[in-house]
Amino acid sequence: MKDISFDTGMIELAIQGDKNRVLRFNPEDVDFQNSLFAMLDHASEKMKEFEQSAKEYDAKVNQLGEIEAAKEKIKIQCDIDNFIKNEIDGVFGAGIANMIFQEASPSAKSSSGQYIFMNFFDALLPIIQPEIKKRNESIQKIIADHRKKVIR
């Protein structure tokens, strides 16, 4: 059997420098971009629900016992974690969120005080944004070239 190899535009990012934890995707792939933007939109909507849950928790926390209050707070954080992981898996593939975060809770705060999942996106966006810009410029060039042909 012969092999065929070709450039797919995939980039590989070792998570925290670990060569066994590699995130692979093509930032110019339309499906990837659509999934990413859909995730960001969905996350924006869902965060409003989580904020409401947090407000409801705050309103009743004094009426709960210490253990019940802790359980309720953990449930909210687990719901947020599950949402984040499901969304990331929807963009990058099943099981990728667990590979990225391993045992860490994505909604836990890091030593900088920022949420871990936000640190991930803050590290990822500078890699993705230039690729999306490059793709958009390429599309604009194709459109401009097509207009020139139509006008002639």
C-alpha positions as CSV (number, residue, x, y, z in Angstrom):
1,M,0.0,0.0,0.0
2,K,1.2,3.5,-0.9
3,D,0.9,6.5,1.4
4,I,-0.2,9.9,0.4
5,S,0.9,13.0,2.3
6,F,-0.3,16.6,1.7
7,D,-0.6,19.8,3.6
8,T,-3.9,20.1,5.3
9,G,-3.2,23.5,7.0
10,M,-3.3,21.9,10.4
11,I,-1.4,23.5,13.2
12,E,-0.3,21.6,16.3
13,L,0.0,23.2,19.7
14,A,1.5,21.3,22.6
15,I,-0.6,22.1,25.7
16,Q,1.7,23.4,28.4
17,G,4.6,22.2,26.3
18,D,3.6,18.5,26.7
19,K,4.2,16.7,23.4
20,N,1.6,14.1,24.5
21,R,-1.1,16.7,24.8
22,V,-1.4,18.2,21.3
23,L,-4.2,20.3,20.0
24,R,-4.6,20.0,16.2
25,F,-6.8,22.2,14.0
26,N,-6.8,24.2,10.9
27,P,-7.6,27.8,11.9
28,E,-8.6,28.6,8.3
29,D,-11.1,25.8,8.1
30,V,-14.6,27.3,7.7
31,D,-16.2,24.6,9.8
32,F,-13.7,25.3,12.6
33,Q,-14.4,29.0,12.4
34,N,-18.1,28.5,12.4
35,S,-17.9,26.2,15.4
36,L,-15.7,28.6,17.3
37,F,-17.9,31.6,16.7
38,A,-21.0,29.5,17.5
39,M,-19.4,28.4,20.8
40,L,-18.5,32.0,21.7
41,D,-22.1,33.1,21.0
42,H,-23.6,30.2,22.9
43,A,-21.2,30.8,25.8
44,S,-22.2,34.4,26.0
45,E,-25.9,33.4,26.3
46,K,-25.2,30.5,28.7
47,M,-23.1,32.7,31.0
48,K,-26.2,34.8,31.7
49,E,-27.9,31.6,33.0
50,F,-25.0,30.9,35.2
51,E,-25.0,34.4,36.5
52,Q,-28.7,34.0,37.4
53,S,-27.9,30.7,39.2
54,A,-25.2,32.5,41.1
55,K,-27.6,35.3,42.1
56,E,-30.2,32.8,43.2
57,Y,-27.5,31.0,45.3
58,D,-26.4,34.3,46.8
59,A,-30.0,35.1,47.8
60,K,-30.5,31.8,49.6
61,V,-27.0,31.0,50.9
62,N,-27.8,32.4,54.4
63,Q,-30.8,30.1,54.7
64,L,-28.7,27.0,53.8
65,G,-26.5,25.1,56.2
66,E,-22.7,25.2,55.6
67,I,-22.6,21.8,53.9
68,E,-25.7,22.5,51.7
69,A,-24.3,25.8,50.7
70,A,-21.0,24.2,49.7
71,K,-22.8,21.5,47.7
72,E,-25.0,24.1,45.9
73,K,-21.9,26.1,45.0
74,I,-20.0,23.0,43.7
75,K,-23.1,22.1,41.6
76,I,-23.0,25.5,39.9
77,Q,-19.3,25.2,39.2
78,C,-19.7,21.6,37.9
79,D,-22.4,22.8,35.6
80,I,-20.1,25.6,34.3
81,D,-17.3,23.1,33.8
82,N,-19.4,20.6,31.9
83,F,-20.7,23.4,29.7
84,I,-17.2,24.6,28.9
85,K,-15.9,21.1,28.2
86,N,-18.8,20.3,26.0
87,E,-18.4,23.5,24.0
88,I,-14.7,23.0,23.6
89,D,-15.3,19.3,22.5
90,G,-17.8,20.6,20.0
91,V,-15.2,22.8,18.4
92,F,-12.0,20.7,18.6
93,G,-13.4,17.1,18.9
94,A,-14.6,14.7,21.6
95,G,-12.3,14.4,24.6
96,I,-10.2,17.4,23.7
97,A,-11.3,19.5,26.7
98,N,-10.1,16.7,29.1
99,M,-6.8,16.6,27.3
100,I,-6.5,20.4,27.5
101,F,-7.5,20.8,31.2
102,Q,-6.6,17.3,32.5
103,E,-7.7,17.2,36.1
104,A,-8.2,21.0,36.4
105,S,-11.6,22.6,36.7
106,P,-11.9,25.0,33.7
107,S,-13.9,27.4,35.9
108,A,-11.3,27.4,38.7
109,K,-9.1,30.5,39.1
110,S,-5.4,30.3,38.3
111,S,-2.6,31.9,40.3
112,S,-3.2,35.1,38.3
113,G,-6.9,35.3,39.5
114,Q,-8.2,34.6,36.0
115,Y,-10.4,31.6,35.2
116,I,-8.4,28.7,33.7
117,F,-10.6,28.5,30.6
118,M,-10.1,32.2,30.0
119,N,-6.3,31.7,30.2
120,F,-6.7,29.0,27.5
121,F,-8.6,31.3,25.2
122,D,-6.3,34.2,25.9
123,A,-3.4,32.0,24.8
124,L,-5.3,30.6,21.8
125,L,-6.7,33.8,20.3
126,P,-3.4,35.4,19.2
127,I,-2.8,32.2,17.2
128,I,-6.2,32.0,15.6
129,Q,-6.8,35.7,14.9
130,P,-4.0,36.2,12.3
131,E,-5.1,33.1,10.5
132,I,-8.7,34.3,10.3
133,K,-7.5,37.7,9.1
134,K,-5.4,36.0,6.5
135,R,-8.3,34.0,5.3
136,N,-10.6,37.0,5.2
137,E,-8.0,38.9,3.1
138,S,-7.8,36.0,0.7
139,I,-11.6,35.9,0.3
140,Q,-11.7,39.6,-0.3
141,K,-9.0,39.2,-3.0
142,I,-11.0,36.4,-4.7
143,I,-14.1,38.6,-4.6
144,A,-12.2,41.6,-6.0
145,D,-10.7,39.5,-8.8
146,H,-14.1,38.1,-9.6
147,R,-15.6,41.6,-9.8
148,K,-12.9,42.6,-12.2
149,K,-13.8,39.7,-14.5
150,V,-17.5,40.5,-14.4
151,I,-16.9,44.2,-15.1
152,R,-14.8,43.6,-18.2
